[in-house]
Amino acid sequence: MTPTSAPPRLFDPARRMTRVQRAERAAPPVDFLHRRAAEGLADSLDAIPRAFPVVVDLSPRTGIFADVLAAHDAAARIGSVTVPVASAERVVPGEGPLGLEDGSVDLIASVLGLHWANDLPGALAQIRRALKPDGLFLGAMFGAGTLAELRDVLTRAELDETGGAAPRVSPFADAYDAAGLMQRAGFALPVVDGDTVAVRYPDMMALVRDLRAMGEGGPPEGPKPRLSRRTVARAAGLYDQRHSVTGDDARPRVQATFETLFLTGWAPSPDQPKPLKPGSVATGFRVAPRKV
């Protein structure tokens, strides 16, 4: 039997930790996308009329989910939100053991953390094992449409300037991939919903500063030359040309797309409805472009 190869290491945990810690120290915090994602998870909980006594937050940026949830009706049915998992495992999910006992948690939530996993299938499998039978997992992660404009202009600018291009924006899973991974991890009744928001910035560098302040900056690991100032300037110019919009004040802006995938899955239980046949994962899409 051929041994299974380890998944590629896309993200360095130490660097990710530094970026997240810097984001948590930012004043004022740049967390509007994290709060938007947390609102989506809380909305889902509002529609589920049952109690979840033991709740774990696996989000890399702690406190946001609990803060948002407190303003929702579901808060009355949910126990205290705890963060018992080491920060390294929340910042780069699947990097090591989750540290939760199998079958010990009623609800696990993860706000914008899973897209940083080096081993997403492994991370999801650990989450599923930690849930009690009929326990619930709710996750929000960036999807394939995220930062499409930035990826476009950085690739084009580097090709124009050097004749080649390295990955400068992290890869993101699409909804079909995410639904398949949920099924592969052993979740029952997996559903993936999508939400897309277009955010306007004065220019490309304002977007880059926001990404750093959110803890969402940084390319995947691997050898690559540093982008020259000339290449960055060319990318900024291309961004203005290709992805400009008019702001509410009639001034030109650039647009950045963020697609969030909302993952819902249950730990298997004999009391649940009979699952669909393999290959027929139910995937719902709630795509709602908005301006922020």
C-alpha atoms as an extended CHARMM CRD file, in Angstrom:
* protein
*
       292  EXT
         1         1  MET       CA              0.0000000000        0.0000000000        0.0000000000  PROA      1               0.0000000000
         2         2  THR       CA              1.3460000000        3.4100000000       -0.9350000000  PROA      2               0.0000000000
         3         3  PRO       CA              1.6160000000        5.6810000000        2.1260000000  PROA      3               0.0000000000
         4         4  THR       CA             -0.5970000000        8.7620000000        2.0760000000  PROA      4               0.0000000000
         5         5  SER       CA              1.4600000000       11.8820000000        1.4160000000  PROA      5               0.0000000000
         6         6  ALA       CA              1.1950000000       14.7870000000        3.8280000000  PROA      6               0.0000000000
         7         7  PRO       CA             -0.8040000000       17.7860000000        2.6040000000  PROA      7               0.0000000000
         8         8  PRO       CA              1.2970000000       20.6940000000        1.2940000000  PROA      8               0.0000000000
         9         9  ARG       CA              2.3240000000       23.1820000000        3.9610000000  PROA      9               0.0000000000
        10        10  LEU       CA              0.8840000000       26.4680000000        2.7020000000  PROA      10              0.0000000000
        11        11  PHE       CA              0.9900000000       28.5100000000        5.9010000000  PROA      11              0.0000000000
        12        12  ASP       CA              3.6330000000       28.9170000000        8.5870000000  PROA      12              0.0000000000
        13        13  PRO       CA              2.0200000000       28.7940000000       12.0640000000  PROA      13              0.0000000000
        14        14  ALA       CA              4.5450000000       31.1850000000       13.6360000000  PROA      14              0.0000000000
        15        15  ARG       CA              3.9890000000       33.8310000000       10.9730000000  PROA      15              0.0000000000
        16        16  ARG       CA              0.2280000000       33.3930000000       11.1770000000  PROA      16              0.0000000000
        17        17  MET       CA              0.3710000000       33.7920000000       14.9530000000  PROA      17              0.0000000000
        18        18  THR       CA              2.3200000000       37.0350000000       14.6130000000  PROA      18              0.0000000000
        19        19  ARG       CA             -0.2010000000       38.4320000000       12.1290000000  PROA      19              0.0000000000
        20        20  VAL       CA             -3.2270000000       37.5040000000       14.2380000000  PROA      20              0.0000000000
        21        21  GLN       CA             -1.6840000000       38.9000000000       17.4210000000  PROA      21              0.0000000000
        22        22  ARG       CA             -0.9200000000       42.1520000000       15.5990000000  PROA      22              0.0000000000
        23        23  ALA       CA             -4.5250000000       42.3140000000       14.3950000000  PROA      23              0.0000000000
        24        24  GLU       CA             -5.8520000000       41.8050000000       17.9200000000  PROA      24              0.0000000000
        25        25  ARG       CA             -3.7470000000       44.7650000000       19.1170000000  PROA      25              0.0000000000
        26        26  ALA       CA             -5.0120000000       47.0870000000       16.3820000000  PROA      26              0.0000000000
        27        27  ALA       CA             -6.8840000000       50.1570000000       17.6160000000  PROA      27              0.0000000000
        28        28  PRO       CA             -9.5260000000       50.5700000000       16.4590000000  PROA      28              0.0000000000
        29        29  PRO       CA             -9.9140000000       46.9090000000       15.4540000000  PROA      29              0.0000000000
        30        30  VAL       CA            -10.4980000000       46.0760000000       11.7980000000  PROA      30              0.0000000000
        31        31  ASP       CA            -12.9650000000       43.2360000000       12.2540000000  PROA      31              0.0000000000
        32        32  PHE       CA            -16.0180000000       44.1330000000       10.1610000000  PROA      32              0.0000000000
        33        33  LEU       CA            -15.7080000000       40.9950000000        8.0200000000  PROA      33              0.0000000000
        34        34  HSD       CA            -15.2500000000       38.7930000000       11.0860000000  PROA      34              0.0000000000
        35        35  ARG       CA            -18.3370000000       40.3380000000       12.6720000000  PROA      35              0.0000000000
        36        36  ARG       CA            -20.3120000000       39.9170000000        9.4560000000  PROA      36              0.0000000000
        37        37  ALA       CA            -19.3420000000       36.2350000000        9.3960000000  PROA      37              0.0000000000
        38        38  ALA       CA            -20.2060000000       35.8190000000       13.0830000000  PROA      38              0.0000000000
        39        39  GLU       CA            -23.6220000000       37.3790000000       12.4000000000  PROA      39              0.0000000000
        40        40  GLY       CA            -24.1980000000       34.7320000000        9.7440000000  PROA      40              0.0000000000
        41        41  LEU       CA            -23.4490000000       31.9420000000       12.2180000000  PROA      41              0.0000000000
        42        42  ALA       CA            -25.6500000000       33.5370000000       14.8860000000  PROA      42              0.0000000000
        43        43  ASP       CA            -28.4980000000       33.8770000000       12.3680000000  PROA      43              0.0000000000
        44        44  SER       CA            -28.2290000000       30.1470000000       11.6880000000  PROA      44              0.0000000000
        45        45  LEU       CA            -28.4370000000       29.3900000000       15.4010000000  PROA      45              0.0000000000
        46        46  ASP       CA            -31.5440000000       31.5680000000       15.7350000000  PROA      46              0.0000000000
        47        47  ALA       CA            -33.3010000000       29.1780000000       13.3550000000  PROA      47              0.0000000000
        48        48  ILE       CA            -32.3860000000       26.0400000000       15.3470000000  PROA      48              0.0000000000
        49        49  PRO       CA            -34.7780000000       25.6540000000       18.3270000000  PROA      49              0.0000000000
        50        50  ARG       CA            -32.6150000000       23.5880000000       20.6420000000  PROA      50              0.0000000000
        51        51  ALA       CA            -30.1180000000       24.0720000000       23.4500000000  PROA      51              0.0000000000
        52        52  PHE       CA            -26.3420000000       23.7580000000       23.1420000000  PROA      52              0.0000000000
        53        53  PRO       CA            -24.9090000000       23.5970000000       26.6850000000  PROA      53              0.0000000000
        54        54  VAL       CA            -21.2330000000       23.0290000000       25.7860000000  PROA      54              0.0000000000
        55        55  VAL       CA            -19.9340000000       25.4850000000       23.1770000000  PROA      55              0.0000000000
        56        56  VAL       CA            -16.3840000000       25.8990000000       21.8590000000  PROA      56              0.0000000000
        57        57  ASP       CA            -15.1230000000       28.7900000000       19.7350000000  PROA      57              0.0000000000
        58        58  LEU       CA            -12.2880000000       27.7960000000       17.3860000000  PROA      58              0.0000000000
        59        59  SER       CA            -11.9700000000       31.2240000000       15.7620000000  PROA      59              0.0000000000
        60        60  PRO       CA             -8.4470000000       32.6630000000       15.4540000000  PROA      60              0.0000000000
        61        61  ARG       CA             -9.6970000000       36.0210000000       16.7600000000  PROA      61              0.0000000000
        62        62  THR       CA            -11.4180000000       35.2850000000       20.0380000000  PROA      62              0.0000000000
        63        63  GLY       CA            -14.3860000000       37.0680000000       21.5610000000  PROA      63              0.0000000000
        64        64  ILE       CA            -16.0750000000       38.2010000000       18.3490000000  PROA      64              0.0000000000
        65        65  PHE       CA            -18.4270000000       35.2290000000       18.0490000000  PROA      65              0.0000000000
        66        66  ALA       CA            -19.5300000000       35.4290000000       21.7010000000  PROA      66              0.0000000000
        67        67  ASP       CA            -19.9840000000       39.1970000000       21.4600000000  PROA      67              0.0000000000
        68        68  VAL       CA            -22.1520000000       38.9700000000       18.3360000000  PROA      68              0.0000000000
        69        69  LEU       CA            -24.1260000000       35.9940000000       19.6450000000  PROA      69              0.0000000000
        70        70  ALA       CA            -25.0710000000       37.8530000000       22.8360000000  PROA      70              0.0000000000
        71        71  ALA       CA            -27.4050000000       40.1190000000       20.8310000000  PROA      71              0.0000000000
        72        72  HSD       CA            -29.2960000000       37.1860000000       19.2630000000  PROA      72              0.0000000000
        73        73  ASP       CA            -32.2690000000       35.1540000000       20.5060000000  PROA      73              0.0000000000
        74        74  ALA       CA            -30.1740000000       31.9870000000       20.3220000000  PROA      74              0.0000000000
        75        75  ALA       CA            -27.9860000000       33.2340000000       23.1830000000  PROA      75              0.0000000000
        76        76  ALA       CA            -30.6570000000       32.1430000000       25.6810000000  PROA      76              0.0000000000
        77        77  ARG       CA            -30.2940000000       28.5210000000       24.5240000000  PROA      77              0.0000000000
        78        78  ILE       CA            -26.5130000000       28.4110000000       24.5010000000  PROA      78              0.0000000000
        79        79  GLY       CA            -24.0710000000       27.8740000000       27.3460000000  PROA      79              0.0000000000
        80        80  SER       CA            -20.9540000000       29.9240000000       27.9320000000  PROA      80              0.0000000000
        81        81  VAL       CA            -18.7290000000       30.1200000000       24.8520000000  PROA      81              0.0000000000
        82        82  THR       CA            -15.3090000000       28.7580000000       25.8070000000  PROA      82              0.0000000000
        83        83  VAL       CA            -11.9550000000       28.8450000000       24.0140000000  PROA      83              0.0000000000
        84        84  PRO       CA            -10.1330000000       25.7930000000       25.4250000000  PROA      84              0.0000000000
        85        85  VAL       CA             -8.0420000000       25.1230000000       22.3210000000  PROA      85              0.0000000000
        86        86  ALA       CA             -4.4690000000       26.4230000000       22.0400000000  PROA      86              0.0000000000
        87        87  SER       CA             -4.1140000000       29.5550000000       19.9260000000  PROA      87              0.0000000000
        88        88  ALA       CA             -1.7080000000       27.8340000000       17.5200000000  PROA      88              0.0000000000
        89        89  GLU       CA             -4.3870000000       25.3040000000       16.5670000000  PROA      89              0.0000000000
        90        90  ARG       CA             -7.0020000000       28.0250000000       16.0910000000  PROA      90              0.0000000000
        91        91  VAL       CA             -4.6810000000       30.1660000000       13.9560000000  PROA      91              0.0000000000
        92        92  VAL       CA             -3.6620000000       27.3020000000       11.6220000000  PROA      92              0.0000000000
        93        93  PRO       CA             -6.3770000000       24.6160000000       12.0160000000  PROA      93              0.0000000000
        94        94  GLY       CA             -5.3350000000       21.0060000000       11.6120000000  PROA      94              0.0000000000
        95        95  GLU       CA             -1.6850000000       21.7150000000       12.4100000000  PROA      95              0.0000000000
        96        96  GLY       CA             -1.7980000000       19.4560000000       15.4720000000  PROA      96              0.0000000000
        97        97  PRO       CA             -4.2140000000       17.6820000000       17.8120000000  PROA      97              0.0000000000
        98        98  LEU       CA             -7.2900000000       19.7400000000       18.6090000000  PROA      98              0.0000000000
        99        99  GLY       CA             -7.0720000000       18.8920000000       22.2920000000  PROA      99              0.0000000000
       100       100  LEU       CA            -10.7900000000       18.2240000000       22.7390000000  PROA      100             0.0000000000
       101       101  GLU       CA            -12.1140000000       14.8820000000       23.9510000000  PROA      101             0.0000000000
       102       102  ASP       CA            -14.0980000000       12.8980000000       21.4190000000  PROA      102             0.0000000000
       103       103  GLY       CA            -17.8490000000       13.3650000000       21.7950000000  PROA      103             0.0000000000
       104       104  SER       CA            -17.5500000000       16.1600000000       24.3670000000  PROA      104             0.0000000000
       105       105  VAL       CA            -18.9850000000       19.2970000000       22.7010000000  PROA      105             0.0000000000
       106       106  ASP       CA            -22.5280000000       20.2780000000       21.6780000000  PROA      106             0.0000000000
       107       107  LEU       CA            -21.5780000000       23.1460000000       19.3480000000  PROA      107             0.0000000000
       108       108  ILE       CA            -18.3100000000       24.1840000000       17.7070000000  PROA      108             0.0000000000
       109       109  ALA       CA            -18.0310000000       27.5000000000       15.8660000000  PROA      109             0.0000000000
       110       110  SER       CA            -15.1860000000       28.7990000000       13.7150000000  PROA      110             0.0000000000
       111       111  VAL       CA            -15.1980000000       32.3490000000       12.3340000000  PROA      111             0.0000000000
       112       112  LEU       CA            -12.8110000000       32.9540000000        9.4130000000  PROA      112             0.0000000000
       113       113  GLY       CA            -10.1620000000       30.4730000000       10.4340000000  PROA      113             0.0000000000
       114       114  LEU       CA            -10.4980000000       27.3550000000        8.3030000000  PROA      114             0.0000000000
       115       115  HSD       CA             -9.1900000000       28.9430000000        5.0960000000  PROA      115             0.0000000000
       116       116  TRP       CA             -5.7860000000       29.0640000000        6.8370000000  PROA      116             0.0000000000
       117       117  ALA       CA             -5.7050000000       25.2960000000        7.4270000000  PROA      117             0.0000000000
       118       118  ASN       CA             -2.7460000000       23.3750000000        6.0480000000  PROA      118             0.0000000000
       119       119  ASP       CA             -4.8690000000       20.2200000000        6.3380000000  PROA      119             0.0000000000
       120       120  LEU       CA             -8.5140000000       21.2300000000        5.9640000000  PROA      120             0.0000000000
       121       121  PRO       CA             -9.8630000000       17.6470000000        5.7170000000  PROA      121             0.0000000000
       122       122  GLY       CA             -7.9650000000       16.7350000000        8.8790000000  PROA      122             0.0000000000
       123       123  ALA       CA             -9.1640000000       19.8420000000       10.7140000000  PROA      123             0.0000000000
       124       124  LEU       CA            -12.7950000000       19.1210000000        9.8390000000  PROA      124             0.0000000000
       125       125  ALA       CA            -12.4470000000       15.4850000000       10.8870000000  PROA      125             0.0000000000
       126       126  GLN       CA            -11.0680000000       16.5210000000       14.2910000000  PROA      126             0.0000000000
       127       127  ILE       CA            -13.9750000000       18.9280000000       14.7660000000  PROA      127             0.0000000000
       128       128  ARG       CA            -16.5130000000       16.2420000000       13.9020000000  PROA      128             0.0000000000
       129       129  ARG       CA            -14.9460000000       13.7690000000       16.3410000000  PROA      129             0.0000000000
       130       130  ALA       CA            -15.0900000000       16.3260000000       19.1740000000  PROA      130             0.0000000000
       131       131  LEU       CA            -18.8550000000       16.7540000000       18.7810000000  PROA      131             0.0000000000
       132       132  LYS       CA            -21.3880000000       14.7590000000       20.7450000000  PROA      132             0.0000000000
       133       133  PRO       CA            -23.8090000000       12.6820000000       18.6460000000  PROA      133             0.0000000000
       134       134  ASP       CA            -26.1150000000       15.1710000000       16.9060000000  PROA      134             0.0000000000
       135       135  GLY       CA            -23.7230000000       17.9790000000       17.8710000000  PROA      135             0.0000000000
       136       136  LEU       CA            -23.4760000000       20.9440000000       15.5090000000  PROA      136             0.0000000000
       137       137  PHE       CA            -20.5690000000       22.5620000000       13.6790000000  PROA      137             0.0000000000
       138       138  LEU       CA            -20.9280000000       26.0580000000       12.2420000000  PROA      138             0.0000000000
       139       139  GLY       CA            -18.0060000000       27.5080000000       10.3170000000  PROA      139             0.0000000000
       140       140  ALA       CA            -17.3130000000       30.5570000000        8.1890000000  PROA      140             0.0000000000
       141       141  MET       CA            -14.3250000000       30.6720000000        5.8500000000  PROA      141             0.0000000000
       142       142  PHE       CA            -13.3080000000       32.7470000000        2.8700000000  PROA      142             0.0000000000
       143       143  GLY       CA            -14.2310000000       31.1620000000       -0.4590000000  PROA      143             0.0000000000
       144       144  ALA       CA            -12.7780000000       31.0880000000       -3.9580000000  PROA      144             0.0000000000
       145       145  GLY       CA            -14.1670000000       34.4760000000       -4.9980000000  PROA      145             0.0000000000
       146       146  THR       CA            -12.2540000000       36.2910000000       -2.2620000000  PROA      146             0.0000000000
       147       147  LEU       CA             -9.7330000000       38.9100000000       -3.4050000000  PROA      147             0.0000000000
       148       148  ALA       CA            -10.1710000000       37.9360000000       -7.0520000000  PROA      148             0.0000000000
       149       149  GLU       CA             -9.3050000000       41.4910000000       -8.1130000000  PROA      149             0.0000000000
       150       150  LEU       CA             -6.0860000000       41.5960000000       -6.0760000000  PROA      150             0.0000000000
       151       151  ARG       CA             -5.0250000000       38.1960000000       -7.3960000000  PROA      151             0.0000000000
       152       152  ASP       CA             -5.7020000000       39.4030000000      -10.9470000000  PROA      152             0.0000000000
       153       153  VAL       CA             -3.6230000000       42.5770000000      -10.8120000000  PROA      153             0.0000000000
       154       154  LEU       CA             -0.6990000000       41.1220000000       -8.8580000000  PROA      154             0.0000000000
       155       155  THR       CA             -0.3900000000       38.2510000000      -11.3310000000  PROA      155             0.0000000000
       156       156  ARG       CA             -0.6550000000       40.5350000000      -14.3520000000  PROA      156             0.0000000000
       157       157  ALA       CA              1.8010000000       43.0920000000      -12.9770000000  PROA      157             0.0000000000
       158       158  GLU       CA              4.4070000000       40.4820000000      -12.0780000000  PROA      158             0.0000000000
       159       159  LEU       CA              4.0860000000       38.8290000000      -15.4790000000  PROA      159             0.0000000000
       160       160  ASP       CA              4.5170000000       42.1790000000      -17.1980000000  PROA      160             0.0000000000
       161       161  GLU       CA              7.5450000000       43.1520000000      -15.1150000000  PROA      161             0.0000000000
       162       162  THR       CA              9.3990000000       39.8590000000      -14.7470000000  PROA      162             0.0000000000
       163       163  GLY       CA              7.8990000000       37.4090000000      -17.2420000000  PROA      163             0.0000000000
       164       164  GLY       CA              6.6920000000       35.0980000000      -14.4570000000  PROA      164             0.0000000000
       165       165  ALA       CA              4.3630000000       35.1630000000      -11.4770000000  PROA      165             0.0000000000
       166       166  ALA       CA              4.3360000000       33.5040000000       -8.0490000000  PROA      166             0.0000000000
       167       167  PRO       CA              1.2550000000       32.9910000000       -5.8320000000  PROA      167             0.0000000000
       168       168  ARG       CA              0.7020000000       36.2270000000       -3.8890000000  PROA      168             0.0000000000
       169       169  VAL       CA             -2.8420000000       35.5830000000       -2.6130000000  PROA      169             0.0000000000
       170       170  SER       CA             -3.7760000000       32.5050000000       -0.6090000000  PROA      170             0.0000000000
       171       171  PRO       CA             -5.8530000000       29.8300000000       -2.3680000000  PROA      171             0.0000000000
       172       172  PHE       CA             -9.4570000000       29.4330000000       -1.2330000000  PROA      172             0.0000000000
       173       173  ALA       CA            -11.8470000000       26.5020000000       -1.5790000000  PROA      173             0.0000000000
       174       174  ASP       CA            -15.0830000000       26.8600000000       -3.5160000000  PROA      174             0.0000000000
       175       175  ALA       CA            -18.4870000000       25.8260000000       -2.1790000000  PROA      175             0.0000000000
       176       176  TYR       CA            -18.5120000000       22.4470000000       -3.9380000000  PROA      176             0.0000000000
       177       177  ASP       CA            -15.0710000000       21.5640000000       -2.5580000000  PROA      177             0.0000000000
       178       178  ALA       CA            -16.1320000000       22.6100000000        0.9380000000  PROA      178             0.0000000000
       179       179  ALA       CA            -19.3250000000       20.5170000000        0.7940000000  PROA      179             0.0000000000
       180       180  GLY       CA            -17.3510000000       17.4960000000       -0.3740000000  PROA      180             0.0000000000
       181       181  LEU       CA            -14.8080000000       17.9310000000        2.4180000000  PROA      181             0.0000000000
       182       182  MET       CA            -17.6040000000       18.1430000000        4.9830000000  PROA      182             0.0000000000
       183       183  GLN       CA            -18.9830000000       14.8340000000        3.7380000000  PROA      183             0.0000000000
       184       184  ARG       CA            -15.5090000000       13.2960000000        3.6630000000  PROA      184             0.0000000000
       185       185  ALA       CA            -14.9580000000       14.3650000000        7.3000000000  PROA      185             0.0000000000
       186       186  GLY       CA            -18.0370000000       12.3920000000        8.3130000000  PROA      186             0.0000000000
       187       187  PHE       CA            -20.5550000000       15.1660000000        8.8980000000  PROA      187             0.0000000000
       188       188  ALA       CA            -24.2240000000       14.3430000000        8.4910000000  PROA      188             0.0000000000
       189       189  LEU       CA            -26.5020000000       16.6470000000        6.4730000000  PROA      189             0.0000000000
       190       190  PRO       CA            -23.6940000000       19.0100000000        5.3550000000  PROA      190             0.0000000000
       191       191  VAL       CA            -24.7530000000       22.3240000000        3.8370000000  PROA      191             0.0000000000
       192       192  VAL       CA            -22.6020000000       25.1410000000        2.4440000000  PROA      192             0.0000000000
       193       193  ASP       CA            -24.0700000000       28.6130000000        1.9030000000  PROA      193             0.0000000000
       194       194  GLY       CA            -22.2710000000       31.4760000000        0.1770000000  PROA      194             0.0000000000
       195       195  ASP       CA            -22.3430000000       35.2120000000        0.9000000000  PROA      195             0.0000000000
       196       196  THR       CA            -20.4560000000       37.7280000000       -1.2340000000  PROA      196             0.0000000000
       197       197  VAL       CA            -19.7320000000       41.3220000000       -0.2950000000  PROA      197             0.0000000000
       198       198  ALA       CA            -17.9740000000       44.0040000000       -2.3700000000  PROA      198             0.0000000000
       199       199  VAL       CA            -15.9310000000       46.4030000000       -0.2280000000  PROA      199             0.0000000000
       200       200  ARG       CA            -14.7520000000       49.7460000000       -1.6040000000  PROA      200             0.0000000000
       201       201  TYR       CA            -11.3400000000       51.2630000000       -0.8930000000  PROA      201             0.0000000000
       202       202  PRO       CA             -9.5970000000       54.4640000000       -2.0010000000  PROA      202             0.0000000000
       203       203  ASP       CA             -6.8690000000       52.3960000000       -3.6860000000  PROA      203             0.0000000000
       204       204  MET       CA             -5.1320000000       49.0250000000       -3.6570000000  PROA      204             0.0000000000
       205       205  MET       CA             -2.7410000000       49.9270000000       -0.8450000000  PROA      205             0.0000000000
       206       206  ALA       CA             -5.6650000000       50.8280000000        1.4350000000  PROA      206             0.0000000000
       207       207  LEU       CA             -6.9790000000       47.3010000000        0.8540000000  PROA      207             0.0000000000
       208       208  VAL       CA             -3.5670000000       45.8090000000        1.6570000000  PROA      208             0.0000000000
       209       209  ARG       CA             -3.3860000000       47.8020000000        4.8990000000  PROA      209             0.0000000000
       210       210  ASP       CA             -6.8450000000       46.5600000000        5.8830000000  PROA      210             0.0000000000
       211       211  LEU       CA             -5.8770000000       42.9490000000        5.1950000000  PROA      211             0.0000000000
       212       212  ARG       CA             -2.8580000000       43.2960000000        7.4670000000  PROA      212             0.0000000000
       213       213  ALA       CA             -4.9310000000       44.9600000000       10.1870000000  PROA      213             0.0000000000
       214       214  MET       CA             -7.4520000000       42.0930000000        9.9830000000  PROA      214             0.0000000000
       215       215  GLY       CA             -4.7090000000       39.4650000000       10.2650000000  PROA      215             0.0000000000
       216       216  GLU       CA             -5.6670000000       38.2150000000        6.7970000000  PROA      216             0.0000000000
       217       217  GLY       CA             -2.5500000000       39.2950000000        4.9200000000  PROA      217             0.0000000000
       218       218  GLY       CA              0.3590000000       37.2140000000        3.7500000000  PROA      218             0.0000000000
       219       219  PRO       CA              0.9260000000       34.9640000000        0.7260000000  PROA      219             0.0000000000
       220       220  PRO       CA              1.2590000000       31.1770000000        0.9210000000  PROA      220             0.0000000000
       221       221  GLU       CA              4.6550000000       29.7980000000        1.8880000000  PROA      221             0.0000000000
       222       222  GLY       CA              7.2740000000       28.7980000000       -0.6530000000  PROA      222             0.0000000000
       223       223  PRO       CA             10.2520000000       30.3550000000       -2.4030000000  PROA      223             0.0000000000
       224       224  LYS       CA              9.3310000000       33.4890000000       -4.2950000000  PROA      224             0.0000000000
       225       225  PRO       CA             11.0700000000       36.7740000000       -5.0860000000  PROA      225             0.0000000000
       226       226  ARG       CA             10.0270000000       39.8720000000       -3.1900000000  PROA      226             0.0000000000
       227       227  LEU       CA              7.7400000000       42.1290000000       -5.1970000000  PROA      227             0.0000000000
       228       228  SER       CA              9.6000000000       45.1980000000       -6.3980000000  PROA      228             0.0000000000
       229       229  ARG       CA              8.2330000000       48.6960000000       -5.8900000000  PROA      229             0.0000000000
       230       230  ARG       CA              7.8380000000       48.9350000000       -9.6450000000  PROA      230             0.0000000000
       231       231  THR       CA              5.6840000000       45.7850000000       -9.7260000000  PROA      231             0.0000000000
       232       232  VAL       CA              3.5550000000       46.9760000000       -6.8000000000  PROA      232             0.0000000000
       233       233  ALA       CA              3.0430000000       50.3520000000       -8.4700000000  PROA      233             0.0000000000
       234       234  ARG       CA              2.0560000000       48.6430000000      -11.7040000000  PROA      234             0.0000000000
       235       235  ALA       CA             -0.4130000000       46.4240000000       -9.8340000000  PROA      235             0.0000000000
       236       236  ALA       CA             -1.9470000000       49.4670000000       -8.1420000000  PROA      236             0.0000000000
       237       237  GLY       CA             -2.3530000000       51.1500000000      -11.5170000000  PROA      237             0.0000000000
       238       238  LEU       CA             -3.9520000000       48.0450000000      -12.9960000000  PROA      238             0.0000000000
       239       239  TYR       CA             -6.3270000000       47.8850000000      -10.0330000000  PROA      239             0.0000000000
       240       240  ASP       CA             -7.4570000000       51.4470000000      -10.7450000000  PROA      240             0.0000000000
       241       241  GLN       CA             -7.9680000000       50.5940000000      -14.4240000000  PROA      241             0.0000000000
       242       242  ARG       CA             -9.6990000000       47.2200000000      -14.0950000000  PROA      242             0.0000000000
       243       243  HSD       CA            -11.6440000000       47.3230000000      -10.8530000000  PROA      243             0.0000000000
       244       244  SER       CA            -12.6590000000       50.9230000000      -10.2380000000  PROA      244             0.0000000000
       245       245  VAL       CA            -16.1330000000       51.9840000000       -9.1000000000  PROA      245             0.0000000000
       246       246  THR       CA            -17.7050000000       55.2940000000       -8.1690000000  PROA      246             0.0000000000
       247       247  GLY       CA            -18.1780000000       55.8820000000       -4.4670000000  PROA      247             0.0000000000
       248       248  ASP       CA            -21.2360000000       57.3840000000       -2.8190000000  PROA      248             0.0000000000
       249       249  ASP       CA            -19.3730000000       60.7050000000       -2.7540000000  PROA      249             0.0000000000
       250       250  ALA       CA            -18.8450000000       60.4540000000       -6.5540000000  PROA      250             0.0000000000
       251       251  ARG       CA            -15.1130000000       59.8770000000       -6.0440000000  PROA      251             0.0000000000
       252       252  PRO       CA            -13.4060000000       56.9370000000       -7.7510000000  PROA      252             0.0000000000
       253       253  ARG       CA            -12.8080000000       53.8630000000       -5.6190000000  PROA      253             0.0000000000
       254       254  VAL       CA            -11.5510000000       50.3320000000       -6.1680000000  PROA      254             0.0000000000
       255       255  GLN       CA            -13.5640000000       47.2560000000       -5.2970000000  PROA      255             0.0000000000
       256       256  ALA       CA            -12.4780000000       44.1470000000       -3.3850000000  PROA      256             0.0000000000
       257       257  THR       CA            -14.6370000000       41.0300000000       -3.3110000000  PROA      257             0.0000000000
       258       258  PHE       CA            -14.9170000000       38.8380000000       -0.2190000000  PROA      258             0.0000000000
       259       259  GLU       CA            -16.8320000000       35.5730000000       -0.5020000000  PROA      259             0.0000000000
       260       260  THR       CA            -17.6740000000       33.8410000000        2.7710000000  PROA      260             0.0000000000
       261       261  LEU       CA            -18.6880000000       30.1900000000        2.8390000000  PROA      261             0.0000000000
       262       262  PHE       CA            -20.9300000000       29.1910000000        5.7440000000  PROA      262             0.0000000000
       263       263  LEU       CA            -20.4920000000       25.5270000000        6.6680000000  PROA      263             0.0000000000
       264       264  THR       CA            -23.1240000000       23.6090000000        8.6270000000  PROA      264             0.0000000000
       265       265  GLY       CA            -22.7460000000       19.9820000000        9.6260000000  PROA      265             0.0000000000
       266       266  TRP       CA            -23.9580000000       17.6020000000       12.3150000000  PROA      266             0.0000000000
       267       267  ALA       CA            -22.1960000000       14.7690000000       14.0740000000  PROA      267             0.0000000000
       268       268  PRO       CA            -23.9770000000       11.5610000000       13.0470000000  PROA      268             0.0000000000
       269       269  SER       CA            -26.7570000000       10.2980000000       15.3030000000  PROA      269             0.0000000000
       270       270  PRO       CA            -29.3230000000        7.4880000000       14.9100000000  PROA      270             0.0000000000
       271       271  ASP       CA            -32.1170000000       10.0240000000       15.4500000000  PROA      271             0.0000000000
       272       272  GLN       CA            -31.2380000000       12.1120000000       12.3870000000  PROA      272             0.0000000000
       273       273  PRO       CA            -32.9520000000       11.9220000000        8.9850000000  PROA      273             0.0000000000
       274       274  LYS       CA            -31.4510000000        9.3500000000        6.6540000000  PROA      274             0.0000000000
       275       275  PRO       CA            -28.4210000000       10.8940000000        4.8660000000  PROA      275             0.0000000000
       276       276  LEU       CA            -28.3330000000       11.3880000000        1.1260000000  PROA      276             0.0000000000
       277       277  LYS       CA            -26.5740000000        8.8710000000       -1.0510000000  PROA      277             0.0000000000
       278       278  PRO       CA            -22.8360000000        9.4660000000       -1.6430000000  PROA      278             0.0000000000
       279       279  GLY       CA            -22.2320000000       12.1230000000       -4.2580000000  PROA      279             0.0000000000
       280       280  SER       CA            -25.4980000000       13.9460000000       -3.6140000000  PROA      280             0.0000000000
       281       281  VAL       CA            -24.4300000000       16.3910000000       -0.9000000000  PROA      281             0.0000000000
       282       282  ALA       CA            -27.0440000000       19.0830000000       -0.3830000000  PROA      282             0.0000000000
       283       283  THR       CA            -25.4110000000       22.4040000000       -1.1240000000  PROA      283             0.0000000000
       284       284  GLY       CA            -27.4040000000       25.6030000000       -0.7050000000  PROA      284             0.0000000000
       285       285  PHE       CA            -26.1120000000       28.9440000000       -1.9440000000  PROA      285             0.0000000000
       286       286  ARG       CA            -27.0980000000       32.2310000000       -0.3750000000  PROA      286             0.0000000000
       287       287  VAL       CA            -25.2220000000       34.7570000000       -2.4990000000  PROA      287             0.0000000000
       288       288  ALA       CA            -25.9860000000       38.3410000000       -1.5390000000  PROA      288             0.0000000000
       289       289  PRO       CA            -23.6420000000       41.0100000000       -2.9870000000  PROA      289             0.0000000000
       290       290  ARG       CA            -23.7430000000       44.1660000000       -0.9290000000  PROA      290             0.0000000000
       291       291  LYS       CA            -21.7910000000       47.3510000000       -0.3900000000  PROA      291             0.0000000000
       292       292  VAL       CA            -20.0980000000       47.9270000000        2.9700000000  PROA      292             0.0000000000
